[in-house]
Amino acid sequence: MRRVSVIGLGYVGLTFSACLADRGFKVYGVDIDEEKRQLISKGRPPIYEEGIEPLLRRAISSGSLKVTGDFREAVLGSDITFICVGTPSR
């Protein structure tokens, strides 16, 4: 199985993670926010994006999406890593 880590589980990272998991990837979703990680682990997205909740629930229940705060574990356990964190504007 192809393994991917996604750093940052905001609008872009969470949606990307759920879609990758739905397409058969093993995804490690990484975020520093413990409250956000807990919600996502329960299949409850902390953001609104149409259609994400059923994708997320399937990904969590199937084990294809693992949510963690451990960057090292995620990156070392992956074939590729995507960084999806907000960047400040000037």
A tleap script that builds the chain and sets N, CA, C and O, in Angstrom:
source leaprc.protein.ff14SB
mol = sequence {
  NMET ARG ARG VAL SER VAL ILE GLY LEU GLY
  TYR VAL GLY LEU THR PHE SER ALA CYS LEU
  ALA ASP ARG GLY PHE LYS VAL TYR GLY VAL
  ASP ILE ASP GLU GLU LYS ARG GLN LEU ILE
  SER LYS GLY ARG PRO PRO ILE TYR GLU GLU
  GLY ILE GLU PRO LEU LEU ARG ARG ALA ILE
  SER SER GLY SER LEU LYS VAL THR GLY ASP
  PHE ARG GLU ALA VAL LEU GLY SER ASP ILE
  THR PHE ILE CYS VAL GLY THR PRO SER CARG
}
set mol.1.N position { 0.842 -1.180 0.000 }
set mol.1.CA position { 0.000 0.000 0.000 }
set mol.1.C position { 0.885 1.241 0.000 }
set mol.1.O position { 1.892 1.288 0.707 }
set mol.2.N position { 0.519 2.228 -0.778 }
set mol.2.CA position { 1.281 3.483 -0.835 }
set mol.2.C position { 1.030 4.282 0.444 }
set mol.2.O position { -0.110 4.422 0.888 }
set mol.3.N position { 2.098 4.795 1.020 }
set mol.3.CA position { 2.009 5.518 2.292 }
set mol.3.C position { 2.367 6.985 2.097 }
set mol.3.O position { 3.381 7.324 1.486 }
set mol.4.N position { 1.506 7.843 2.633 }
set mol.4.CA position { 1.653 9.289 2.467 }
set mol.4.C position { 1.477 9.949 3.827 }
set mol.4.O position { 0.633 9.529 4.619 }
set mol.5.N position { 2.269 10.978 4.099 }
set mol.5.CA position { 2.006 11.800 5.278 }
set mol.5.C position { 1.622 13.196 4.810 }
set mol.5.O position { 2.148 13.714 3.826 }
set mol.6.N position { 0.687 13.786 5.549 }
set mol.6.CA position { 0.211 15.136 5.256 }
set mol.6.C position { 0.389 15.946 6.532 }
set mol.6.O position { -0.215 15.645 7.561 }
set mol.7.N position { 1.213 16.965 6.454 }
set mol.7.CA position { 1.486 17.825 7.599 }
set mol.7.C position { 0.534 19.011 7.540 }
set mol.7.O position { 0.559 19.795 6.591 }
set mol.8.N position { -0.304 19.133 8.565 }
set mol.8.CA position { -1.296 20.203 8.634 }
set mol.8.C position { -2.662 19.680 8.223 }
set mol.8.O position { -2.854 19.261 7.082 }
set mol.9.N position { -3.612 19.705 9.151 }
set mol.9.CA position { -4.948 19.183 8.884 }
set mol.9.C position { -6.002 20.283 8.925 }
set mol.9.O position { -7.048 20.142 9.558 }
set mol.10.N position { -5.703 21.380 8.235 }
set mol.10.CA position { -6.682 22.456 8.059 }
set mol.10.C position { -7.525 22.165 6.834 }
set mol.10.O position { -7.717 21.005 6.471 }
set mol.11.N position { -8.029 23.207 6.196 }
set mol.11.CA position { -8.904 23.029 5.026 }
set mol.11.C position { -8.237 22.205 3.927 }
set mol.11.O position { -8.826 21.253 3.415 }
set mol.12.N position { -7.032 22.566 3.574 }
set mol.12.CA position { -6.346 21.872 2.480 }
set mol.12.C position { -5.884 20.485 2.916 }
set mol.12.O position { -6.178 19.496 2.245 }
set mol.13.N position { -5.170 20.405 4.022 }
set mol.13.CA position { -4.596 19.138 4.461 }
set mol.13.C position { -5.612 18.073 4.811 }
set mol.13.O position { -5.425 16.905 4.470 }
set mol.14.N position { -6.686 18.455 5.489 }
set mol.14.CA position { -7.689 17.465 5.871 }
set mol.14.C position { -8.448 16.954 4.655 }
set mol.14.O position { -8.682 15.753 4.523 }
set mol.15.N position { -8.827 17.855 3.778 }
set mol.15.CA position { -9.532 17.449 2.561 }
set mol.15.C position { -8.641 16.551 1.710 }
set mol.15.O position { -9.085 15.517 1.211 }
set mol.16.N position { -7.396 16.947 1.549 }
set mol.16.CA position { -6.427 16.162 0.779 }
set mol.16.C position { -6.240 14.774 1.397 }
set mol.16.O position { -6.228 13.771 0.683 }
set mol.17.N position { -6.096 14.720 2.718 }
set mol.17.CA position { -5.906 13.449 3.418 }
set mol.17.C position { -7.092 12.517 3.231 }
set mol.17.O position { -6.920 11.333 2.941 }
set mol.18.N position { -8.291 13.052 3.399 }
set mol.18.CA position { -9.501 12.231 3.259 }
set mol.18.C position { -9.637 11.695 1.835 }
set mol.18.O position { -10.022 10.543 1.638 }
set mol.19.N position { -9.327 12.520 0.856 }
set mol.19.CA position { -9.411 12.088 -0.549 }
set mol.19.C position { -8.358 11.032 -0.875 }
set mol.19.O position { -8.653 10.052 -1.559 }
set mol.20.N position { -7.137 11.226 -0.390 }
set mol.20.CA position { -6.087 10.224 -0.616 }
set mol.20.C position { -6.464 8.887 0.011 }
set mol.20.O position { -6.303 7.834 -0.606 }
set mol.21.N position { -6.967 8.938 1.241 }
set mol.21.CA position { -7.376 7.711 1.926 }
set mol.21.C position { -8.493 7.013 1.156 }
set mol.21.O position { -8.516 5.786 1.063 }
set mol.22.N position { -9.407 7.789 0.612 }
set mol.22.CA position { -10.519 7.229 -0.158 }
set mol.22.C position { -10.038 6.558 -1.445 }
set mol.22.O position { -10.699 5.662 -1.971 }
set mol.23.N position { -8.889 6.998 -1.944 }
set mol.23.CA position { -8.331 6.439 -3.188 }
set mol.23.C position { -7.346 5.285 -2.929 }
set mol.23.O position { -6.676 4.818 -3.849 }
set mol.24.N position { -7.267 4.835 -1.676 }
set mol.24.CA position { -6.468 3.648 -1.387 }
set mol.24.C position { -5.104 3.878 -0.779 }
set mol.24.O position { -4.336 2.930 -0.609 }
set mol.25.N position { -4.787 5.116 -0.449 }
set mol.25.CA position { -3.510 5.398 0.198 }
set mol.25.C position { -3.635 5.182 1.702 }
set mol.25.O position { -4.713 5.355 2.271 }
set mol.26.N position { -2.532 4.803 2.342 }
set mol.26.CA position { -2.430 4.799 3.795 }
set mol.26.C position { -1.903 6.181 4.145 }
set mol.26.O position { -0.796 6.540 3.743 }
set mol.27.N position { -2.680 6.961 4.888 }
set mol.27.CA position { -2.345 8.362 5.144 }
set mol.27.C position { -2.095 8.588 6.629 }
set mol.27.O position { -2.883 8.177 7.480 }
set mol.28.N position { -0.982 9.250 6.920 }
set mol.28.CA position { -0.697 9.744 8.262 }
set mol.28.C position { -0.996 11.238 8.231 }
set mol.28.O position { -0.297 11.994 7.556 }
set mol.29.N position { -2.018 11.668 8.950 }
set mol.29.CA position { -2.344 13.087 9.033 }
set mol.29.C position { -1.738 13.662 10.294 }
set mol.29.O position { -1.999 13.163 11.389 }
set mol.30.N position { -0.934 14.704 10.161 }
set mol.30.CA position { -0.209 15.267 11.295 }
set mol.30.C position { -0.674 16.690 11.563 }
set mol.30.O position { -0.784 17.506 10.649 }
set mol.31.N position { -0.947 16.975 12.840 }
set mol.31.CA position { -1.274 18.343 13.238 }
set mol.31.C position { -0.810 18.554 14.670 }
set mol.31.O position { -0.798 17.617 15.469 }
set mol.32.N position { -0.427 19.788 14.995 }
set mol.32.CA position { 0.039 20.080 16.352 }
set mol.32.C position { -1.117 20.318 17.315 }
set mol.32.O position { -0.918 20.278 18.529 }
set mol.33.N position { -2.308 20.562 16.807 }
set mol.33.CA position { -3.473 20.894 17.628 }
set mol.33.C position { -4.158 19.618 18.130 }
set mol.33.O position { -4.802 18.903 17.362 }
set mol.34.N position { -4.009 19.347 19.428 }
set mol.34.CA position { -4.561 18.133 20.037 }
set mol.34.C position { -6.086 18.068 19.911 }
set mol.34.O position { -6.639 17.009 19.613 }
set mol.35.N position { -6.757 19.181 20.134 }
set mol.35.CA position { -8.225 19.199 20.037 }
set mol.35.C position { -8.678 18.849 18.612 }
set mol.35.O position { -9.625 18.083 18.425 }
set mol.36.N position { -8.010 19.403 17.635 }
set mol.36.CA position { -8.323 19.106 16.232 }
set mol.36.C position { -8.086 17.627 15.936 }
set mol.36.O position { -8.903 16.986 15.273 }
set mol.37.N position { -6.975 17.087 16.423 }
set mol.37.CA position { -6.676 15.670 16.201 }
set mol.37.C position { -7.743 14.769 16.812 }
set mol.37.O position { -8.129 13.765 16.213 }
set mol.38.N position { -8.218 15.123 17.999 }
set mol.38.CA position { -9.250 14.317 18.656 }
set mol.38.C position { -10.549 14.328 17.860 }
set mol.38.O position { -11.171 13.283 17.673 }
set mol.39.N position { -10.960 15.496 17.393 }
set mol.39.CA position { -12.178 15.583 16.582 }
set mol.39.C position { -12.059 14.737 15.318 }
set mol.39.O position { -12.953 13.954 14.998 }
set mol.40.N position { -10.961 14.900 14.610 }
set mol.40.CA position { -10.754 14.172 13.354 }
set mol.40.C position { -10.726 12.666 13.611 }
set mol.40.O position { -11.287 11.895 12.833 }
set mol.41.N position { -10.083 12.246 14.688 }
set mol.41.CA position { -10.012 10.821 15.019 }
set mol.41.C position { -11.383 10.218 15.287 }
set mol.41.O position { -11.571 9.008 15.157 }
set mol.42.N position { -12.333 11.054 15.659 }
set mol.42.CA position { -13.715 10.606 15.893 }
set mol.42.C position { -14.565 10.737 14.635 }
set mol.42.O position { -15.769 10.482 14.664 }
set mol.43.N position { -13.935 11.135 13.526 }
set mol.43.CA position { -14.671 11.286 12.273 }
set mol.43.C position { -15.454 12.575 12.175 }
set mol.43.O position { -16.373 12.689 11.364 }
set mol.44.N position { -15.093 13.551 13.000 }
set mol.44.CA position { -15.788 14.841 13.016 }
set mol.44.C position { -14.847 15.932 12.508 }
set mol.44.O position { -13.943 16.348 13.232 }
set mol.45.N position { -15.042 16.391 11.296 }
set mol.45.CA position { -14.139 17.417 10.754 }
set mol.45.C position { -14.305 18.751 11.484 }
set mol.45.O position { -15.432 19.177 11.736 }
set mol.46.N position { -13.197 19.413 11.828 }
set mol.46.CA position { -13.266 20.713 12.498 }
set mol.46.C position { -13.487 21.867 11.519 }
set mol.46.O position { -13.476 23.032 11.916 }
set mol.47.N position { -13.686 21.544 10.254 }
set mol.47.CA position { -13.913 22.544 9.210 }
set mol.47.C position { -15.166 22.162 8.441 }
set mol.47.O position { -15.656 21.039 8.559 }
set mol.48.N position { -15.682 23.095 7.654 }
set mol.48.CA position { -16.779 22.733 6.757 }
set mol.48.C position { -16.239 22.669 5.337 }
set mol.48.O position { -15.685 23.637 4.816 }
set mol.49.N position { -16.410 21.530 4.740 }
set mol.49.CA position { -16.100 21.322 3.330 }
set mol.49.C position { -17.132 20.313 2.854 }
set mol.49.O position { -17.218 19.205 3.384 }
set mol.50.N position { -17.905 20.693 1.867 }
set mol.50.CA position { -18.992 19.826 1.412 }
set mol.50.C position { -18.477 18.434 1.051 }
set mol.50.O position { -17.535 18.291 0.270 }
set mol.51.N position { -19.105 17.415 1.627 }
set mol.51.CA position { -18.778 16.028 1.327 }
set mol.51.C position { -17.630 15.431 2.110 }
set mol.51.O position { -17.331 14.248 1.948 }
set mol.52.N position { -16.975 16.217 2.960 }
set mol.52.CA position { -15.796 15.677 3.646 }
set mol.52.C position { -16.155 14.717 4.783 }
set mol.52.O position { -15.410 13.775 5.053 }
set mol.53.N position { -17.279 14.946 5.444 }
set mol.53.CA position { -17.584 14.115 6.613 }
set mol.53.C position { -17.694 12.626 6.277 }
set mol.53.O position { -17.084 11.817 6.976 }
set mol.54.N position { -18.439 12.223 5.245 }
set mol.54.CA position { -18.479 10.781 4.947 }
set mol.54.C position { -17.117 10.219 4.508 }
set mol.54.O position { -16.782 9.080 4.834 }
set mol.55.N position { -16.344 11.010 3.778 }
set mol.55.CA position { -14.994 10.566 3.395 }
set mol.55.C position { -14.136 10.343 4.636 }
set mol.55.O position { -13.439 9.336 4.757 }
set mol.56.N position { -14.202 11.299 5.549 }
set mol.56.CA position { -13.403 11.227 6.766 }
set mol.56.C position { -13.818 10.029 7.613 }
set mol.56.O position { -12.964 9.291 8.104 }
set mol.57.N position { -15.107 9.835 7.785 }
set mol.57.CA position { -15.591 8.700 8.591 }
set mol.57.C position { -15.130 7.361 8.002 }
set mol.57.O position { -14.703 6.468 8.734 }
set mol.58.N position { -15.218 7.232 6.689 }
set mol.58.CA position { -14.754 5.996 6.034 }
set mol.58.C position { -13.252 5.799 6.234 }
set mol.58.O position { -12.791 4.696 6.526 }
set mol.59.N position { -12.509 6.873 6.072 }
set mol.59.CA position { -11.047 6.795 6.200 }
set mol.59.C position { -10.632 6.391 7.612 }
set mol.59.O position { -9.734 5.568 7.789 }
set mol.60.N position { -11.285 6.965 8.604 }
set mol.60.CA position { -10.966 6.645 9.997 }
set mol.60.C position { -11.386 5.216 10.322 }
set mol.60.O position { -10.606 4.453 10.892 }
set mol.61.N position { -12.610 4.853 9.963 }
set mol.61.CA position { -13.111 3.517 10.321 }
set mol.61.C position { -12.354 2.398 9.605 }
set mol.61.O position { -12.212 1.305 10.153 }
set mol.62.N position { -11.874 2.651 8.410 }
set mol.62.CA position { -11.126 1.628 7.663 }
set mol.62.C position { -9.660 1.555 8.085 }
set mol.62.O position { -8.958 0.599 7.755 }
set mol.63.N position { -9.208 2.566 8.815 }
set mol.63.CA position { -7.802 2.606 9.221 }
set mol.63.C position { -6.876 3.169 8.160 }
set mol.63.O position { -5.656 3.139 8.320 }
set mol.64.N position { -7.444 3.683 7.077 }
set mol.64.CA position { -6.587 4.232 6.018 }
set mol.64.C position { -6.089 5.636 6.350 }
set mol.64.O position { -5.182 6.139 5.686 }
set mol.65.N position { -6.670 6.278 7.369 }
set mol.65.CA position { -6.180 7.577 7.845 }
set mol.65.C position { -5.870 7.460 9.322 }
set mol.65.O position { -6.746 7.167 10.135 }
set mol.66.N position { -4.615 7.692 9.658 }
set mol.66.CA position { -4.179 7.713 11.052 }
set mol.66.C position { -3.816 9.148 11.394 }
set mol.66.O position { -3.017 9.777 10.700 }
set mol.67.N position { -4.403 9.661 12.458 }
set mol.67.CA position { -4.158 11.039 12.882 }
set mol.67.C position { -3.157 11.016 14.030 }
set mol.67.O position { -3.305 10.249 14.982 }
set mol.68.N position { -2.140 11.861 13.931 }
set mol.68.CA position { -1.079 11.853 14.931 }
set mol.68.C position { -0.492 13.250 15.111 }
set mol.68.O position { -0.683 14.136 14.279 }
set mol.69.N position { 0.212 13.418 16.197 }
set mol.69.CA position { 0.978 14.635 16.426 }
set mol.69.C position { 2.469 14.364 16.284 }
set mol.69.O position { 3.293 15.259 16.472 }
set mol.70.N position { 2.810 13.127 15.951 }
set mol.70.CA position { 4.200 12.688 15.868 }
set mol.70.C position { 4.721 12.819 14.431 }
set mol.70.O position { 4.515 11.938 13.597 }
set mol.71.N position { 5.397 13.937 14.168 }
set mol.71.CA position { 5.936 14.203 12.831 }
set mol.71.C position { 6.920 13.116 12.399 }
set mol.71.O position { 6.885 12.643 11.262 }
set mol.72.N position { 7.777 12.739 13.307 }
set mol.72.CA position { 8.822 11.758 12.987 }
set mol.72.C position { 8.215 10.433 12.533 }
set mol.72.O position { 8.593 9.894 11.493 }
set mol.73.N position { 7.280 9.918 13.314 }
set mol.73.CA position { 6.622 8.650 12.967 }
set mol.73.C position { 5.975 8.736 11.584 }
set mol.73.O position { 6.115 7.829 10.763 }
set mol.74.N position { 5.271 9.831 11.342 }
set mol.74.CA position { 4.550 9.994 10.075 }
set mol.74.C position { 5.507 10.067 8.885 }
set mol.74.O position { 5.318 9.375 7.885 }
set mol.75.N position { 6.515 10.896 9.000 }
set mol.75.CA position { 7.439 11.090 7.876 }
set mol.75.C position { 8.258 9.826 7.610 }
set mol.75.O position { 8.429 9.427 6.457 }
set mol.76.N position { 8.758 9.204 8.661 }
set mol.76.CA position { 9.563 7.990 8.476 }
set mol.76.C position { 8.724 6.810 7.983 }
set mol.76.O position { 9.247 5.899 7.341 }
set mol.77.N position { 7.422 6.828 8.286 }
set mol.77.CA position { 6.542 5.752 7.849 }
set mol.77.C position { 5.924 5.981 6.485 }
set mol.77.O position { 5.055 5.216 6.065 }
set mol.78.N position { 6.354 7.019 5.788 }
set mol.78.CA position { 5.740 7.393 4.511 }
set mol.78.C position { 6.717 7.316 3.351 }
set mol.78.O position { 7.933 7.410 3.519 }
set mol.79.N position { 6.147 7.143 2.182 }
set mol.79.CA position { 6.937 7.192 0.954 }
set mol.79.C position { 7.096 8.628 0.461 }
set mol.79.O position { 8.072 8.958 -0.212 }
set mol.80.N position { 6.133 9.472 0.801 }
set mol.80.CA position { 6.157 10.882 0.390 }
set mol.80.C position { 5.423 11.707 1.443 }
set mol.80.O position { 4.495 11.216 2.086 }
set mol.81.N position { 5.840 12.957 1.617 }
set mol.81.CA position { 5.231 13.860 2.589 }
set mol.81.C position { 4.796 15.142 1.900 }
set mol.81.O position { 5.544 15.727 1.116 }
set mol.82.N position { 3.577 15.571 2.202 }
set mol.82.CA position { 3.047 16.839 1.703 }
set mol.82.C position { 2.897 17.788 2.882 }
set mol.82.O position { 2.398 17.398 3.938 }
set mol.83.N position { 3.324 19.024 2.707 }
set mol.83.CA position { 3.189 20.039 3.750 }
set mol.83.C position { 2.052 20.965 3.349 }
set mol.83.O position { 2.107 21.640 2.321 }
set mol.84.N position { 1.013 20.981 4.191 }
set mol.84.CA position { -0.206 21.752 3.896 }
set mol.84.C position { -0.525 22.681 5.060 }
set mol.84.O position { -1.581 22.572 5.682 }
set mol.85.N position { 0.386 23.584 5.343 }
set mol.85.CA position { 0.169 24.538 6.431 }
set mol.85.C position { -0.003 25.932 5.853 }
set mol.85.O position { 0.496 26.242 4.771 }
set mol.86.N position { -0.709 26.754 6.586 }
set mol.86.CA position { -0.931 28.123 6.145 }
set mol.86.C position { 0.369 28.902 6.078 }
set mol.86.O position { 1.266 28.703 6.898 }
set mol.87.N position { 0.468 29.773 5.116 }
set mol.87.CA position { 1.637 30.639 5.011 }
set mol.87.C position { 1.170 32.079 5.160 }
set mol.87.O position { 0.183 32.483 4.546 }
set mol.88.N position { 1.875 32.847 5.972 }
set mol.88.CA position { 1.444 34.229 6.190 }
set mol.88.C position { 1.638 35.094 4.947 }
set mol.88.O position { 2.587 34.915 4.184 }
set mol.89.N position { 0.732 36.017 4.768 }
set mol.89.CA position { 0.913 36.992 3.693 }
set mol.89.C position { 1.616 38.207 4.273 }
set mol.89.O position { 1.686 38.363 5.492 }
set mol.90.N position { 2.122 39.041 3.434 }
set mol.90.CA position { 2.852 40.219 3.921 }
set mol.90.C position { 1.957 41.215 4.556 }
set mol.90.O position { 2.421 42.259 5.015 }
savepdb mol mol.pdb
quit
